[in-house]
Amino acid sequence: PMAAEARLEDILEQNIAIAAHHLMIIGRQVRTSFDKIVDLLAMDVEGNLAIIELKRDKTYRDIVSQVLDYGSWVRALRDEDVARIFHDYLARWHTDRQATSLNEDFCARFKVKAMPEELNGDHELIIVAGSLDPSTERIVTSLAEPHDVNINAVFFRFFRDGDREYLSRVWLREPSAVAAEPGDDTGAGAWNGE
């Protein structure tokens, strides 16, 4: 396992395409209205939000209730809340980019001319973990398939070879085919199905 969950968070925050090529990060360590912390908050090309909750080792079913709880908070976010979260994210984690607006970053990331008029029409829940216990896997699968909850899990394995570090990933369920951009390359290869 990785030495710290924060290390995985650093890696994904720098290049979210490793986990989900269709997203851009808009928040890190985001405090909810009920005083909990969302590890990473992201957005897709349609302006929908994605909660990314990280656990570096095996994850138990409490994580499902945690991301569902975060989802209930995200549902209520208005456009101005999303813009504030992005502004706070740049102010805390990327001071060199503080003058960048959400619209500018969004258009550059997704290679579009404008953001959608309305944000946060839907949301996605992503659990990032070393592994899930069987109960959690059953719950995630059940919520996703018969109940149409947009929830998934991605598993990372960490490898070290001398001074080199490697990450491998596999999804619990095949990711939905969400386009990251209308036809342009985002710098990350398409998911290869493995």
Secondary structure as GFF3:
##gff-version 3
##sequence-region A 1 194
A	DSSP	alpha_helix	5	14	.	.	.	ID=ss1
A	DSSP	three_ten_helix	16	18	.	.	.	ID=ss2
A	DSSP	beta_strand	24	31	.	.	.	ID=ss3
A	DSSP	beta_strand	37	43	.	.	.	ID=ss4
A	DSSP	beta_strand	49	59	.	.	.	ID=ss5
A	DSSP	alpha_helix	62	75	.	.	.	ID=ss6
A	DSSP	alpha_helix	79	93	.	.	.	ID=ss7
A	DSSP	three_ten_helix	95	97	.	.	.	ID=ss8
A	DSSP	alpha_helix	102	110	.	.	.	ID=ss9
A	DSSP	beta_strand	123	132	.	.	.	ID=ss10
A	DSSP	alpha_helix	134	144	.	.	.	ID=ss11
A	DSSP	beta_strand	151	161	.	.	.	ID=ss12
A	DSSP	beta_strand	164	171	.	.	.	ID=ss13
###
